[in-house]
Every structure is written in structure tokens, then in C-alpha cells.
């Protein structure tokens, strides 16, 4: 027998043996499939984290967003799901007569269509940009106020009004990621001048009372704005500057005993520029950024300087960074791009599924048990309450045919490691692995056959897949494949290995809050002043009423409804085209902090009705009504 034939025979026998052993395993009496997934070792484009877009440029998308539009953003900024936007106070409020509609008009200009790109904005309202060559010469105070007067009674009154408008517009808007407090000093960086202690306390209390949902960030950790407020984080200018970290800005306060756990409840981010770290007019290395005491480039930062980049991500539990001078992603060299990927991989949250266990064959009881081990291998938490969902996908099209949500599970549960060890470039305290499990009942209406079992994280703004797990078995649409499963059908091969290009998936998006300014009638009365720390956007129940109707400005496709309560009651959701004929929506899914969510997915909805099992009582309070759709 010649060598070629002998090798062929050996290969054939080996394959046959592997097939036989696999078949024996597959057709064993084991009730479950148990497998392990591979961790993704490169960066991942996920919402609310990572490298930030310098500006979004909403004015470029006056017509409907196209696939080409989405791909153009992904090409040069493939990780960009965040954008920081400056808003000039005078363009939000020209004078004391400017109403809320005036504010909204400018706000909507910067938020135009961003949900279609799966991008969210972090706004910063500013009063001064020195040297700016615009019609205001960089001075953005309302015309009926004295510029640079940060301490008068008039300023406090107008600041209260401005922050209230900001909260009304942004606190329940899914297009907003975080809030940079701004306001004070040059560029809203809260220096030149620094607000006095009284104003710091006033502003911190104001933002805390008005922003009940969005995370707020300030510029410096040594100010009262930060130190006395456990939910307020930091936006660090010149992120990665050794000089600012150790002395000038005292960013190293985040490592002290008093503040070392602040990252668990507050966001840390910032910006850096490569060409400003060296200023010969200031006697050399002005900021010593990434350890450099000389001019350096993006290539330097993500090659020689990469250990410093990773150090500051770990020390500060960095969620996002705006690399404003970074060239386009594909303009970087291969080595620099690898370092850029490594930084993205370390930043923000990174939810990794390690071990998986699920029902091998869904039998007549129609029960599917799923168990997942999830670890956050990133640097920061996921700061908002997003649910984890599973789907059964058509094995050919990869489209979902049935989905459900894990009860009582939130992305906020999964914290990263703690206490960064600079010498070993890792967290000294490893992250905890969380096991989530649940048994789901699959409806009889779903046909018997083979399905691909997948999981994802849902944006409540539509309850749609928007964040990926960091595993290699990715599927277009935001899913991570676990394996194949049968309904009344034995599946021969259960393993799934995806190969989708997760960075170029333009299907991921979320939806606007159509109920943000919709009119609500029956069963509620607006609260006219701040009560129990709740802003005037809340409602108190009218005794004895058992329903609440929300009328949208115009009929629309509604994906989901979200409500937040004090003393969450039992209720159901109905939708209607005309306010006369009503359809029941999906069951209420309970989230954190007495939040109820319903998956609706109905076209041509003009009205949404909440019906309570029993008449309302005065101790029930509805804080928020969000209707997500387009």
C-alpha cells in the first residue's frame, strides 16, 4: 500500500471513529447538553462603553439612515457606540422667556436618528469656550444674565430651571448614555473658575434630585461635586496623564479607601489627545501622558504606551475614552490596531459565557432548562438594568422564532475584578462568575424540529438585542449561539461555532421613547412639585381608578412599554389603533427598582392602556411611562 493511500485510510478511520464516538455521546441517555464557549480575545462593539466617537454629526442624516450610512461609521470608528456632544446654554435657552420646546428643538438636532446606529450620546452643557470663533465668541450665557456670574441668586434659579429641562428631556430618553455635568468654567470642565463650595453642594443636589435614571459625571474627584455623592462619576480630561493622575487633578483619589468602590455605582470616562501632552512653551512634558515626556502619536500610544493605557483602564475601572486625535481605525498600522483592539477589549464591561448547560431535547412537557456561567472580564460594570434573553433561531435564516427573558437577571449583576495589580497587569481580586438558570415553557404553537439556541442582552428601548456576549460564537443580530436543540426531535450535532463579523453588524439598533411627551389621562394626577425626591414628571394615582390611557402624538409601531413605580401594582398592557378596540400585549416582565416591562411589537398603535387588577390607592405612584417604537 503506498504512502498516500495509507494516509487516506488512516484519516478515514479516524474520522469514522470520531463520528462513532460523537454519535454514541449524542444518543446517550444524558438529558442535557453541556459545553463550553470560547472567549473573544479582541475588542467588541457594544453599547454604553469603549472608544467614543468625538462627535456624531446628526446633521449629516436628514433623510432616513441607509445601510451605507451605517457601514461608513463602522469602517473608521468600528467601536463607536458613544458620542460626547457639547451644547451651548444660549442655544438651549436664549433668555428667560425660552420655553421647553426651544430646548427640545436644539436637543433633537444632536440626537437625530442616532438610535438607528445603536449609538447613544453623552451631553455636556457649557457656558464658555475660550477662543472659539463663532457668533457668540465662545460666551454662551443667556442674553438676560451676566456672563461669568456663577454665584448669584439669579444664577441658582436659572440653573435649577435648566437642569429640570435637561432631566425632562434626557432622563428617560434611551438616546442618552450618561450626563456630563459641565456648566461651570471653561469648556464645562469646572475650572477657571472653580465653583465655590456652596454652589457645588447646590448643583450636586440639583442633579441628584432631577436625574433619577441617568448616571452623572463631574470633572474632578477633589470637589464636593464628587466626594459627597456616591452615584456621581468622573470625566477625566487628558485621560492617561501621569501628572494629572498623581498631582494636578488628583485622579488617584479613586484608589483611596473612601472612594475605591465608587466605580461600582458611578461611571468613569474621559478624553485624551496625543498632540497636547507635550507643550514646549510649558517647559517640556506638560502632562506626561502614557509615560511620554515628548511628542507622541497614536502609534506610540497603542504600542510602546499600551501598558500605561491598560494600567489606567484597570486603576480607574474606565468605561469609555474619547481618543479625539486618533486617526481612522483602518488607517492604523497592524501593530497599532492590535493595541487599539486590546484597549477596547479591556475597557468597559466584557460579559463572557464560559460553561453552558441546556435541555438536549424538548419533549412533550415543552420545558427548556438553560444554565449559563457568566463572568465580567472587563473593567467596569454595566450601569443600567438590561435583561438577558434567550431565543430559538431558525437554523437556516438565524432569525428568532421564539424568545423569552431570564427572570430576575440584570446586566448590573455582573461586576468585574477589583484592585488592579500594575505589576502583573490584572485585577488582584478576580471577577465572580455568576450562574443563572431557569426552566422555560415553550408554546405548543412552535413547530417541532431543530433550532439554534442563542442568548443576548436586550436594550429596554424596544426590548431588542443590542449588546453582545464576548464569545466567538456570534450571530448577526446581536446573538451568541449556545448550540442546537430539538423540539420532539433528536439533533445529531449540537455544537455551534459562529463566524459572523461582529464589528460590521449593522442590524443592531434600539428605539425612541414615543411616550416621553405623550399625554396621559385617567387615573393619575401630575405632582406639581418635587416630592420624596421625585421630579414633577411623576404622577400620583387617583383613588379607585383602575386604568390609565396614554395617547401618542401619532400612530406608530410600538416595540415595548416600560413603567417605573412606587409600590408596583399588578397590571396588564393593552394597545389600540383608535382608542376603542384593544389588544392585549405581552406579560409584564419585572426589572430592578419596581420597573415593569412589556414586549408589545404591534404596528399602527395610537393608544396604550394600563389596566390594574384592583383600583389604585394613594400609596401607589407612577414615576415613568416609556413607550418605545418608531
C-alpha positions as a printed NumPy array, in Angstrom:
array([[  0.   ,   0.   ,   0.   ],
       [  1.537,   3.337,  -0.99 ],
       [  2.002,   6.154,   1.494],
       [ -0.782,   8.374,   0.095],
       [ -3.373,   5.596,   0.254],
       [ -2.246,   4.601,   3.743],
       [ -2.649,   8.213,   4.965],
       [ -6.1  ,   8.378,   3.383],
       [ -7.183,   5.161,   5.101],
       [ -5.889,   6.301,   8.466],
       [ -7.706,   9.626,   8.087],
       [-10.931,   7.882,   7.094],
       [-10.726,   5.509,  10.079],
       [-10.017,   8.414,  12.432],
       [-12.988,  10.391,  11.139],
       [-15.227,   7.362,  11.376],
       [-14.114,   6.769,  14.961],
       [-14.75 ,  10.399,  15.89 ],
       [-18.19 ,  10.255,  14.266],
       [-18.986,   6.989,  16.09 ],
       [-17.946,   8.325,  19.498],
       [-19.828,  11.572,  18.92 ],
       [-22.935,   9.665,  17.894],
       [-22.698,   7.456,  20.964],
       [-22.491,  10.549,  23.12 ],
       [-25.285,  12.309,  21.32 ],
       [-27.657,   9.402,  21.512],
       [-26.788,   8.6  ,  25.108],
       [-29.384,   8.865,  27.844],
       [-27.99 ,  12.216,  29.004],
       [-30.83 ,  14.686,  29.491],
       [-28.664,  17.765,  28.952],
       [-26.094,  19.224,  26.612],
       [-23.068,  20.566,  28.492],
       [-20.476,  22.59 ,  26.641],
       [-18.001,  25.45 ,  26.969],
       [-17.806,  28.565,  24.825],
       [-14.64 ,  30.313,  23.689],
       [-13.925,  33.856,  24.887],
       [-13.421,  36.548,  22.278],
       [ -9.924,  37.978,  22.696],
       [-10.329,  41.116,  20.587],
       [-12.414,  44.248,  21.005],
       [-16.189,  44.208,  20.75 ],
       [-18.584,  46.932,  19.615],
       [-21.047,  47.136,  22.473],
       [-23.271,  49.997,  23.669],
       [-22.536,  52.314,  26.599],
       [-18.775,  51.637,  26.64 ],
       [-15.463,  51.706,  24.788],
       [-13.817,  54.151,  22.416],
       [-16.11 ,  57.109,  21.991],
       [-16.895,  58.993,  18.798],
       [-15.619,  62.581,  19.126],
       [-18.903,  63.883,  17.659],
       [-21.714,  62.104,  15.876],
       [-22.739,  64.685,  13.284],
       [-26.505,  64.126,  13.27 ],
       [-26.917,  66.935,  10.733],
       [-25.466,  64.576,   8.119],
       [-28.542,  62.326,   8.321],
       [-31.539,  64.436,   7.406],
       [-33.056,  61.624,   5.338],
       [-33.593,  58.083,   6.535],
       [-30.469,  56.169,   7.528],
       [-29.192,  53.664,   4.958],
       [-27.035,  50.567,   5.194],
       [-24.229,  52.568,   3.542],
       [-24.52 ,  55.241,   6.265],
       [-24.146,  52.613,   8.995],
       [-21.202,  50.925,   7.3  ],
       [-19.39 ,  54.245,   6.801],
       [-19.36 ,  54.774,  10.577],
       [-18.283,  51.198,  11.243],
       [-15.428,  51.479,   8.759],
       [-13.401,  54.17 ,  10.506],
       [-14.874,  54.04 ,  14.024],
       [-15.865,  50.385,  14.383],
       [-16.161,  50.537,  18.181],
       [-18.073,  53.811,  18.409],
       [-21.385,  53.415,  20.244],
       [-20.961,  56.557,  22.343],
       [-20.704,  60.196,  21.327],
       [-19.958,  63.186,  23.552],
       [-21.726,  66.38 ,  22.466],
       [-21.264,  69.945,  23.723],
       [-24.44 ,  72.028,  23.916],
       [-24.205,  75.787,  24.329],
       [-26.552,  77.064,  27.03 ],
       [-27.701,  80.05 ,  24.935],
       [-28.842,  77.683,  22.16 ],
       [-30.958,  75.751,  24.675],
       [-32.234,  78.838,  26.483],
       [-31.761,  82.193,  24.764],
       [-33.279,  84.119,  27.673],
       [-35.768,  83.709,  30.498],
       [-38.656,  83.531,  28.032],
       [-37.308,  80.457,  26.232],
       [-39.656,  77.544,  26.826],
       [-39.127,  73.776,  26.87 ],
       [-39.89 ,  73.488,  23.155],
       [-36.96 ,  75.819,  22.459],
       [-34.725,  73.461,  24.458],
       [-36.055,  70.385,  22.676],
       [-35.514,  71.785,  19.203],
       [-31.743,  72.062,  19.743],
       [-31.579,  68.791,  21.671],
       [-33.287,  66.889,  18.872],
       [-30.771,  68.225,  16.359],
       [-27.91 ,  66.341,  18.038],
       [-29.975,  63.198,  18.677],
       [-31.379,  62.857,  15.173],
       [-31.581,  59.171,  14.12 ],
       [-28.716,  58.005,  16.352],
       [-30.812,  55.084,  17.615],
       [-30.576,  53.556,  14.131],
       [-26.79 ,  53.292,  14.542],
       [-27.027,  51.803,  18.069],
       [-25.251,  54.965,  19.278],
       [-26.013,  56.915,  22.46 ],
       [-24.956,  60.465,  23.366],
       [-23.366,  61.932,  26.494],
       [-24.282,  65.65 ,  26.514],
       [-22.393,  68.44 ,  28.286],
       [-23.999,  71.882,  28.607],
       [-21.392,  74.662,  28.607],
       [-21.271,  78.432,  29.145],
       [-17.78 ,  79.225,  27.867],
       [-15.347,  78.028,  25.183],
       [-12.347,  80.375,  25.212],
       [-11.086,  81.453,  21.814],
       [-13.994,  79.919,  19.932],
       [-14.609,  81.701,  16.637],
       [-18.401,  81.686,  16.451],
       [-21.23 ,  84.224,  16.597],
       [-21.077,  84.138,  20.405],
       [-17.242,  84.376,  20.587],
       [-17.358,  81.373,  22.879],
       [-19.541,  83.056,  25.544],
       [-22.818,  81.14 ,  25.821],
       [-24.671,  82.892,  28.652],
       [-28.348,  83.762,  28.081],
       [-28.816,  87.358,  26.984],
       [-30.588,  88.397,  30.197],
       [-27.848,  87.095,  32.515],
       [-24.424,  88.466,  33.446],
       [-21.638,  86.411,  31.886],
       [-19.386,  84.565,  34.351],
       [-21.754,  85.188,  37.288],
       [-21.82 ,  81.747,  38.891],
       [-22.832,  82.763,  42.409],
       [-25.9  ,  85.   ,  42.26 ],
       [-29.425,  84.059,  43.256],
       [-30.47 ,  84.559,  39.641],
       [-27.889,  82.001,  38.503],
       [-29.18 ,  79.431,  41.007],
       [-32.746,  79.969,  39.823],
       [-31.837,  79.631,  36.16 ],
       [-29.572,  76.644,  36.816],
       [-32.498,  74.938,  38.565],
       [-34.699,  75.594,  35.538],
       [-32.036,  74.431,  33.069],
       [-31.305,  71.174,  34.913],
       [-35.029,  70.499,  35.173],
       [-35.366,  70.897,  31.394],
       [-32.353,  68.633,  30.884],
       [-33.879,  65.938,  33.081],
       [-37.308,  66.201,  31.461],
       [-35.744,  65.766,  28.036],
       [-32.953,  63.293,  28.783],
       [-33.529,  61.254,  31.936],
       [-35.9  ,  58.839,  30.188],
       [-34.538,  59.212,  26.669],
       [-32.781,  55.995,  25.575],
       [-30.628,  58.02 ,  23.169],
       [-28.798,  59.494,  26.172],
       [-25.981,  57.41 ,  27.695],
       [-24.616,  59.467,  30.581],
       [-24.656,  63.131,  31.669],
       [-21.503,  65.235,  31.985],
       [-22.438,  67.987,  34.454],
       [-20.381,  70.665,  32.717],
       [-21.884,  74.17 ,  33.269],
       [-19.018,  75.665,  35.265],
       [-15.814,  77.159,  33.888],
       [-14.095,  76.826,  30.543],
       [-15.431,  74.039,  28.308],
       [-17.634,  72.946,  31.224],
       [-14.539,  71.478,  32.849],
       [-15.383,  73.097,  36.207],
       [-12.231,  75.179,  36.435],
       [-11.433,  78.808,  35.558],
       [-13.406,  79.435,  37.643],
       [-13.995,  76.559,  40.029],
       [-17.46 ,  76.756,  41.642],
       [-17.404,  77.621,  45.339],
       [-18.382,  75.041,  47.974],
       [-21.935,  76.361,  48.315],
       [-22.532,  76.182,  44.562],
       [-21.003,  72.714,  44.362],
       [-23.413,  71.412,  47.004],
       [-26.338,  73.174,  45.311],
       [-25.501,  71.755,  41.864],
       [-24.861,  68.222,  43.144],
       [-28.196,  68.169,  44.984],
       [-29.925,  69.547,  41.896],
       [-28.557,  66.916,  39.515],
       [-29.182,  64.125,  42.042],
       [-32.817,  65.109,  42.528],
       [-33.574,  65.607,  38.835],
       [-31.648,  62.73 ,  37.223],
       [-33.148,  59.575,  38.693],
       [-32.049,  57.267,  35.869],
       [-29.014,  58.578,  34.001],
       [-25.549,  58.433,  35.551],
       [-23.981,  61.872,  36.103],
       [-20.247,  62.66 ,  35.848],
       [-18.142,  65.616,  37.039],
       [-14.623,  66.764,  36.202],
       [-12.603,  66.458,  39.432],
       [-12.647,  63.952,  42.31 ],
       [-11.441,  66.504,  44.886],
       [-14.51 ,  68.728,  44.617],
       [-17.646,  68.441,  46.756],
       [-19.475,  67.771,  43.491],
       [-17.918,  64.289,  43.57 ],
       [-16.933,  63.439,  47.109],
       [-20.333,  63.536,  48.777],
       [-22.286,  61.823,  46.006],
       [-21.928,  58.065,  45.617],
       [-23.654,  57.93 ,  42.214],
       [-21.553,  60.658,  40.565],
       [-18.562,  59.637,  38.453],
       [-15.722,  61.443,  36.655],
       [-14.946,  62.61 ,  33.14 ],
       [-11.157,  62.97 ,  33.101],
       [ -9.653,  65.463,  30.689],
       [ -6.303,  64.247,  29.278],
       [ -7.11 ,  60.664,  30.274],
       [ -3.902,  58.735,  30.91 ],
       [ -1.87 ,  61.751,  32.059],
       [  0.522,  60.63 ,  34.784],
       [  0.869,  64.218,  36.004],
       [ -2.871,  64.795,  36.285],
       [ -3.411,  61.414,  37.904],
       [ -0.809,  61.865,  40.64 ],
       [ -0.942,  65.588,  41.385],
       [ -2.685,  68.198,  39.235],
       [ -6.168,  66.669,  39.155],
       [ -5.714,  64.154,  41.978],
       [ -7.438,  61.457,  39.98 ],
       [ -5.582,  58.967,  42.213],
       [ -8.167,  59.725,  44.914],
       [-10.231,  56.996,  43.246],
       [ -7.78 ,  54.467,  44.736],
       [ -8.229,  55.645,  48.338],
       [-10.243,  53.658,  50.876],
       [-13.036,  56.234,  50.828],
       [-13.558,  56.111,  47.065],
       [-12.103,  52.787,  45.871],
       [-15.584,  51.291,  45.374],
       [-17.16 ,  54.337,  43.714],
       [-16.819,  52.719,  40.263],
       [-19.454,  50.171,  41.278],
       [-22.162,  52.841,  41.22 ],
       [-20.647,  55.644,  39.12 ],
       [-19.183,  55.946,  35.622],
       [-15.542,  56.823,  34.899],
       [-14.556,  58.046,  31.433],
       [-12.749,  60.841,  29.691],
       [-10.84 ,  62.124,  26.717],
       [ -7.22 ,  62.303,  25.661],
       [ -5.318,  63.991,  22.874],
       [ -1.978,  62.815,  21.627],
       [ -0.615,  66.158,  20.478],
       [ -1.265,  68.143,  23.681],
       [  0.706,  66.04 ,  26.135],
       [  3.893,  67.841,  25.095],
       [  3.965,  71.611,  25.2  ],
       [  7.416,  73.2  ,  24.696],
       [  6.063,  76.528,  25.936],
       [  5.416,  74.995,  29.336],
       [  8.887,  73.575,  29.829],
       [  8.572,  70.092,  28.429],
       [  6.22 ,  67.236,  29.149],
       [  3.204,  69.103,  30.394],
       [  1.074,  66.104,  31.257],
       [  3.415,  63.088,  30.933],
       [  0.603,  61.196,  29.198],
       [  1.097,  57.409,  28.941],
       [  4.582,  57.923,  30.365],
       [  5.784,  60.016,  27.414],
       [  7.71 ,  63.23 ,  28.107],
       [  7.956,  64.13 ,  24.422],
       [  5.647,  64.394,  21.421],
       [  3.973,  61.093,  20.621],
       [  1.379,  59.671,  18.253],
       [ -1.435,  57.152,  18.276],
       [  1.08 ,  54.596,  17.039],
       [  3.214,  55.254,  20.114],
       [  0.244,  55.163,  22.497],
       [ -1.003,  51.749,  21.383],
       [  2.398,  50.093,  21.048],
       [  5.063,  51.398,  23.431],
       [  2.483,  53.114,  25.62 ],
       [ -0.044,  50.267,  25.679],
       [  0.938,  49.036,  29.182],
       [  0.183,  52.535,  30.518],
       [ -3.146,  52.608,  28.697],
       [ -4.141,  49.263,  30.198],
       [ -2.897,  50.375,  33.636],
       [ -5.208,  53.381,  33.755],
       [ -8.15 ,  51.37 ,  32.446],
       [ -7.656,  48.981,  35.368],
       [ -6.858,  51.548,  38.08 ],
       [ -9.907,  53.694,  37.312],
       [-12.292,  50.977,  36.031],
       [-12.63 ,  53.06 ,  32.869],
       [-15.895,  52.672,  30.995],
       [-15.108,  54.826,  27.944],
       [-12.469,  57.09 ,  26.445],
       [-12.667,  59.631,  23.642],
       [ -9.443,  59.399,  21.642],
       [-10.078,  62.645,  19.819],
       [ -6.847,  62.669,  17.804],
       [ -6.952,  59.004,  16.804],
       [ -6.916,  58.506,  13.008],
       [ -9.414,  56.202,  11.387],
       [ -9.205,  52.581,  12.519],
       [ -8.15 ,  51.199,   9.158],
       [ -5.5  ,  53.914,   8.808],
       [ -3.608,  52.442,  11.753],
       [ -0.741,  50.007,  11.238],
       [ -1.4  ,  46.352,  12.039],
       [  0.597,  46.589,  15.28 ],
       [ -1.143,  49.775,  16.377],
       [ -4.545,  48.363,  15.51 ],
       [ -3.792,  45.289,  17.648],
       [ -3.04 ,  47.598,  20.592],
       [ -6.198,  49.6  ,  19.907],
       [ -8.179,  46.344,  19.948],
       [ -6.505,  45.32 ,  23.226],
       [ -7.531,  48.602,  24.856],
       [-11.129,  48.205,  23.677],
       [-11.078,  44.624,  24.932],
       [-10.039,  45.792,  28.414],
       [-12.367,  48.793,  28.687],
       [-15.955,  48.852,  29.902],
       [-17.852,  45.63 ,  30.53 ],
       [-16.998,  42.321,  28.875],
       [-19.597,  39.643,  29.592],
       [-18.166,  36.216,  28.859],
       [-20.144,  32.96 ,  28.92 ],
       [-17.87 ,  30.087,  29.943],
       [-19.986,  26.999,  30.603],
       [-23.416,  26.173,  29.217],
       [-25.959,  23.519,  30.088],
       [-29.342,  23.101,  28.428],
       [-32.04 ,  20.534,  27.744],
       [-30.995,  18.163,  24.974],
       [-34.478,  17.513,  23.62 ],
       [-37.616,  19.484,  24.432],
       [-40.171,  16.749,  24.983],
       [-43.934,  16.745,  25.361],
       [-43.762,  18.826,  28.542],
       [-42.295,  21.593,  26.34 ],
       [-39.751,  22.521,  29.02 ],
       [-36.363,  24.006,  28.169],
       [-33.866,  24.394,  31.003],
       [-30.913,  26.738,  30.42 ],
       [-27.948,  27.31 ,  32.722],
       [-25.165,  29.816,  31.954],
       [-21.948,  30.767,  33.76 ],
       [-21.272,  34.474,  33.102],
       [-18.201,  36.493,  34.101],
       [-17.495,  40.182,  33.518],
       [-13.88 ,  40.11 ,  32.299],
       [-13.872,  43.86 ,  31.614],
       [-13.049,  46.853,  33.797],
       [-16.436,  48.394,  34.607],
       [-19.961,  47.263,  35.422],
       [-22.905,  47.552,  33.079],
       [-24.503,  50.56 ,  34.756],
       [-28.105,  50.152,  33.651],
       [-30.692,  47.429,  34.163],
       [-30.852,  45.474,  30.909],
       [-32.367,  41.989,  30.797],
       [-30.741,  38.805,  29.477],
       [-32.788,  36.93 ,  26.888],
       [-32.671,  33.61 ,  25.076],
       [-34.021,  32.907,  21.596],
       [-34.702,  29.887,  19.455],
       [-33.436,  30.762,  15.992],
       [-34.319,  29.216,  12.673],
       [-31.165,  27.162,  11.915],
       [-31.079,  28.348,   8.292],
       [-32.069,  32.018,   8.422],
       [-30.835,  32.63 ,  12.005],
       [-33.979,  34.67 ,  12.607],
       [-35.666,  34.346,  16.019],
       [-38.876,  32.328,  16.12 ],
       [-39.333,  32.417,  19.9  ],
       [-37.751,  34.449,  22.702],
       [-38.072,  34.894,  26.443],
       [-36.301,  36.731,  29.262],
       [-34.49 ,  35.327,  32.31 ],
       [-36.44 ,  36.31 ,  35.426],
       [-34.693,  38.496,  37.983],
       [-31.455,  38.689,  35.984],
       [-29.894,  42.046,  35.149],
       [-26.697,  43.071,  33.396],
       [-25.993,  45.139,  36.519],
       [-25.388,  41.909,  38.457],
       [-22.082,  41.108,  36.783],
       [-19.209,  43.097,  38.32 ],
       [-15.609,  42.967,  37.05 ],
       [-12.494,  42.245,  39.114],
       [-11.126,  44.632,  41.73 ],
       [ -7.833,  46.207,  42.879],
       [ -5.683,  46.49 ,  39.784],
       [ -2.225,  44.917,  40.12 ],
       [  0.018,  47.095,  37.943],
       [  2.996,  44.736,  38.112],
       [  1.023,  41.766,  36.79 ],
       [ -1.421,  43.801,  34.666],
       [ -4.513,  42.134,  36.125],
       [ -7.054,  42.545,  38.893],
       [ -5.804,  41.169,  42.2  ],
       [ -9.358,  40.121,  43.05 ],
       [-10.755,  38.113,  40.165],
       [-14.323,  38.744,  38.989],
       [-17.05 ,  36.5  ,  40.343],
       [-18.623,  34.024,  37.938],
       [-22.425,  34.121,  38.153],
       [-24.576,  31.121,  37.331],
       [-28.037,  31.929,  36.004],
       [-30.586,  29.222,  35.284],
       [-34.256,  28.944,  34.502],
       [-36.746,  26.489,  33.071],
       [-38.857,  27.953,  30.262],
       [-42.075,  26.586,  28.808],
       [-42.054,  26.591,  25.011],
       [-45.501,  27.23 ,  23.488],
       [-47.286,  24.396,  21.691],
       [-47.659,  26.662,  18.667],
       [-43.938,  26.39 ,  17.929],
       [-43.385,  23.587,  15.425],
       [-41.342,  20.504,  16.27 ],
       [-37.864,  20.447,  14.783],
       [-34.299,  21.662,  15.143],
       [-33.456,  25.153,  16.441],
       [-30.357,  27.13 ,  17.292],
       [-30.351,  28.235,  20.93 ],
       [-28.888,  31.724,  21.401],
       [-28.689,  34.456,  24.049],
       [-28.294,  38.223,  24.055],
       [-28.689,  41.344,  26.209],
       [-31.751,  43.479,  25.465],
       [-31.947,  47.248,  25.328],
       [-35.167,  48.106,  27.207],
       [-35.773,  50.703,  24.482],
       [-37.699,  48.232,  22.373],
       [-36.554,  45.081,  24.231],
       [-34.342,  44.313,  21.246],
       [-30.872,  42.667,  21.076],
       [-28.31 ,  45.439,  21.402],
       [-25.338,  44.128,  23.438],
       [-23.286,  41.015,  22.74 ],
       [-21.639,  38.484,  24.983],
       [-17.888,  38.343,  24.355],
       [-17.766,  34.872,  22.842],
       [-16.65 ,  33.699,  19.422],
       [-19.953,  32.021,  18.528],
       [-21.524,  35.313,  17.474],
       [-24.518,  35.527,  15.169],
       [-25.758,  38.514,  13.204],
       [-28.407,  40.394,  15.13 ],
       [-26.594,  40.548,  18.473],
       [-26.906,  36.883,  19.408],
       [-24.407,  34.409,  20.834],
       [-25.021,  30.823,  19.79 ],
       [-25.029,  28.17 ,  22.503],
       [-25.815,  25.103,  20.4  ],
       [-28.581,  23.269,  18.598],
       [-31.637,  21.888,  20.354],
       [-34.569,  19.776,  19.216],
       [-38.274,  20.017,  19.942],
       [-39.531,  16.415,  19.806],
       [-36.564,  15.749,  17.533],
       [-33.143,  14.251,  18.214],
       [-30.381,  16.512,  16.959],
       [-27.258,  14.755,  15.705],
       [-24.733,  17.574,  16.095],
       [-25.389,  20.169,  18.795],
       [-22.227,  22.304,  18.665],
       [-22.377,  25.729,  17.025],
       [-19.351,  27.778,  16.017],
       [-20.204,  31.172,  14.586],
       [-18.043,  33.149,  12.206],
       [-20.059,  36.339,  11.752],
       [-18.152,  39.631,  11.57 ],
       [-19.474,  41.171,  14.777],
       [-17.806,  44.557,  14.107],
       [-19.741,  45.089,  10.889],
       [-23.197,  44.088,  12.095],
       [-25.424,  46.97 ,  11.076],
       [-28.614,  45.262,  12.272],
       [-28.187,  46.344,  15.902],
       [-30.293,  49.292,  16.988],
       [-32.806,  50.433,  19.592],
       [-35.927,  52.658,  19.509],
       [-37.018,  56.117,  20.608],
       [-39.268,  56.834,  23.569],
       [-42.524,  57.837,  21.902],
       [-44.17 ,  58.232,  25.288],
       [-41.682,  60.815,  26.525],
       [-44.107,  63.685,  25.997],
       [-47.313,  61.782,  25.231],
       [-50.481,  62.796,  27.012],
       [-51.756,  60.547,  29.783],
       [-55.364,  60.552,  31.004],
       [-57.49 ,  58.793,  33.605],
       [-56.367,  57.576,  36.968],
       [-53.428,  59.902,  37.536],
       [-52.727,  63.432,  38.665],
       [-49.417,  65.203,  37.998],
       [-47.341,  66.099,  41.048],
       [-46.666,  69.812,  40.788],
       [-43.567,  69.934,  42.979],
       [-40.676,  67.69 ,  43.884],
       [-41.919,  65.148,  46.438],
       [-39.919,  62.35 ,  48.048],
       [-37.027,  63.054,  45.722],
       [-39.183,  62.57 ,  42.627],
       [-39.343,  65.253,  39.961],
       [-42.552,  66.751,  38.628],
       [-42.658,  64.268,  35.77 ],
       [-44.155,  61.732,  38.201],
       [-47.844,  61.008,  38.729],
       [-49.866,  60.003,  41.762],
       [-52.78 ,  57.61 ,  41.475],
       [-56.361,  58.782,  41.816],
       [-58.194,  56.597,  44.317],
       [-60.465,  53.97 ,  42.847],
       [-59.364,  54.305,  39.208],
       [-58.262,  51.065,  37.555],
       [-56.855,  52.187,  34.225],
       [-54.525,  54.664,  32.584],
       [-54.564,  55.582,  28.876],
       [-51.611,  57.1  ,  27.013],
       [-52.287,  58.737,  23.657],
       [-49.31 ,  59.03 ,  21.321],
       [-48.794,  62.096,  19.157],
       [-49.361,  59.92 ,  16.089],
       [-49.868,  56.235,  15.387],
       [-46.621,  54.281,  15.379],
       [-45.013,  50.872,  15.626],
       [-44.608,  50.097,  19.349],
       [-41.966,  47.581,  20.393],
       [-42.259,  47.761,  24.188],
       [-43.688,  49.665,  27.151],
       [-41.797,  50.404,  30.377],
       [-43.177,  51.767,  33.64 ],
       [-41.474,  52.665,  36.937],
       [-43.459,  52.782,  40.174],
       [-43.522,  53.315,  43.865],
       [-45.318,  50.164,  45.092],
       [-45.559,  48.378,  41.751],
       [-49.141,  47.084,  41.328],
       [-50.39 ,  44.105,  39.321],
       [-51.373,  45.301,  35.859],
       [-51.737,  44.423,  32.169],
       [-50.941,  46.386,  28.995],
       [-53.287,  46.809,  26.018],
       [-52.78 ,  48.652,  22.726],
       [-55.236,  50.199,  20.28 ],
       [-55.204,  51.893,  16.909],
       [-58.218,  54.096,  17.637],
       [-58.72 ,  54.018,  21.412],
       [-61.842,  51.838,  21.014],
       [-60.72 ,  48.31 ,  20.105],
       [-57.951,  46.961,  22.362],
       [-55.384,  44.14 ,  22.006],
       [-53.554,  42.561,  24.957],
       [-49.764,  42.96 ,  24.946],
       [-47.222,  40.544,  26.4  ],
       [-46.91 ,  39.755,  30.08 ],
       [-45.232,  42.167,  32.484],
       [-41.511,  41.457,  32.98 ],
       [-40.262,  42.878,  36.274],
       [-36.966,  44.763,  36.323],
       [-34.955,  46.478,  39.041],
       [-36.376,  49.253,  41.234],
       [-40.025,  48.371,  40.662],
       [-39.816,  48.553,  36.898],
       [-42.332,  46.766,  34.692],
       [-41.672,  45.973,  31.016],
       [-43.89 ,  44.591,  28.295],
       [-42.83 ,  43.347,  24.861],
       [-45.542,  44.662,  22.526],
       [-44.329,  44.567,  18.891],
       [-47.511,  45.986,  17.339],
       [-47.959,  48.174,  14.249],
       [-50.181,  51.274,  13.994],
       [-50.593,  51.928,  17.726],
       [-52.199,  55.195,  18.756],
       [-53.098,  54.387,  22.361],
       [-51.583,  52.341,  25.188],
       [-53.704,  51.373,  28.19 ],
       [-52.55 ,  50.117,  31.591],
       [-55.275,  48.153,  33.397],
       [-54.826,  47.381,  37.099],
       [-56.118,  44.258,  38.808],
       [-57.563,  46.363,  41.598],
       [-58.492,  50.017,  41.998],
       [-55.493,  52.246,  42.618],
       [-54.7  ,  53.531,  46.079],
       [-52.974,  56.745,  47.06 ],
       [-49.765,  54.988,  48.126],
       [-49.136,  53.862,  44.519],
       [-47.141,  56.315,  42.439],
       [-46.238,  56.07 ,  38.764],
       [-42.869,  57.681,  38.116],
       [-42.299,  56.934,  34.447],
       [-44.18 ,  55.831,  31.336],
       [-41.939,  54.903,  28.41 ],
       [-43.383,  53.739,  25.079],
       [-40.616,  52.626,  22.697],
       [-41.081,  52.45 ,  18.959],
       [-40.939,  54.382,  15.683]])
